[in-house]
């Protein structure tokens, strides 16, 4: 039976709660990631920050979409104000705090179930509460295609 350790990405890209969202947005873009773990000084996972969280920090709650190519903002002055403040907004203000994570010996089938039920694309992998990598849907897909099964 395949375990997380068989397909973990040992990418320790992470940020802290004190990282400005602007830096996170640049990091996500540069590394072509959709989200990354938030860790403390001991490298323990304390949260998760994603593109969606960053977008939510900038745009107002009500966005009206009449045409997929044109977005009408209900409060344009709010958007302008948020864009000027984005360098001052910190991860701690928008991160998800209750983060699901898995251990290296977690069965692959359990990870698949978690990702499908929660619609996760990436999940942090921990050992003794410390970040050791991430597992993502593309890794699971690759294993399935190469071996025909994740078991």
N, C-alpha and C positions, 0 to 999 in steps of 0.2 A: 504494500500500500504506500503510495506516494505521500510524503510529508512536505510541509512548507519549506524545510531546509533543502529540498530537492530542486526548488525553482525560485528561491528568494533572490531578489535583487539587493545586493549589499550596498545600495546607494544610501549613504547617511546624510543626504541633503536634508537639512532641517533649519528651522528658525526658532527664535525665542519669543516670548510674549512681548518683549520690548523692541522687536524689529518693526520699523515703519512699514506700512502696507505698500508703499511705493517700492521699497526694496524687494518685498515678496513678489509683487507683480513683475518686476524686472527679472527676478530669479526664475519664476514660473515660465516666463516667456523664453528666456535664454536656455533653460534646460528642457523646454517643451513638456512641462508637467501640468497637471490639472489641479494638484493640491500636494501639500507637504506637511509632515508632522511638525508640531510645536514641542520643543523640549526645554527642560530646565537645565541648570548647571551640571547636574549629574547625568545628563543625557537621557532622563526619564521622560517618556511621552506624557505631555500634559494637555495636548489638544491637537487640532487639525485646522489648517487654513487652506481655502481653495479659491479658485477663480470666482466661483459663485459668491463667496463671502466678500471678496474684494469688490465685485460689481454691486452687491447689495449695500456696501458702505458708501458708494458714490451716488447711486441713482435713487431717486425718491421712491417711496412705497408704491405710488400709483403711476404706472406707465401705461399709456393707451396705445395699443397697436391696431391700426386699421388696415395697414398694408405691411407685409413682412419686410419691405425695403425701407419703410418710413416709420420712425417711432416719434410719437408726439408726447412730450413731457408735460405733465400736469403742472409742474412748478419749475420752470427753467432757472429761476434765480437760485433755487435750492441746489440744482445740479452744478451750477457755476461755483457756488460757495463750497460745495463738497470737493470739487476738482482742485480748488486752490488749497484746501486743507489736507489733501491726500498724503502729503509728505509728513504731516504731523500725527496722523491716525496710526495707532499701534495695533499689532496683531491681537493683543489681549482684548481689544474692544470688539472684535468680530470673529474670533476663533470659536470653533466648536470645542467645548470642554469635555464632554463625555464621549470619549473616543473608543470605538471598538478596536481591539488589537488581537493578534494571534501570536502564538509561540512557535518556535522552529519545529517542534514535534507535532504540531496540529495536523491532522489528516487533511489532505488536499480536498477531499469531498466536503469537509466541514467549512473550509474557506469558500468553496464554490457556493454552498448553501447560504452562507453569510452574505456574500457579495450579491447574490441574486435576490435574496429577501430584503436587503437593505439598499439595493441599487448602488453599491460601492464599486468604484473603479480601482481604488488602491487602498490597502490596509497596512498599517504599521506592524512590523514583526519585532517582538521584544524578547529579551532574555534577562531575567532578574529585574524586570521593569525598565530596562535600558533598551533604547533603539538599536537594533542590529541590521535593519533593512526594511524593505517593503515587499509586498506581493501585489501584483496587479493582474487585471484581466488578460492582458496580452500575454503574460507569462503562462497563465493557466491555459489559454487558447493554444499557445505554441506546444505545450506538453501534450495536450489532447490531440492536436494534429499530427505530431511526430510519433506518438505512441498509441493513438487510438483510444486512450483511456487515461484517467487520472488516478486510477487505482493500482 
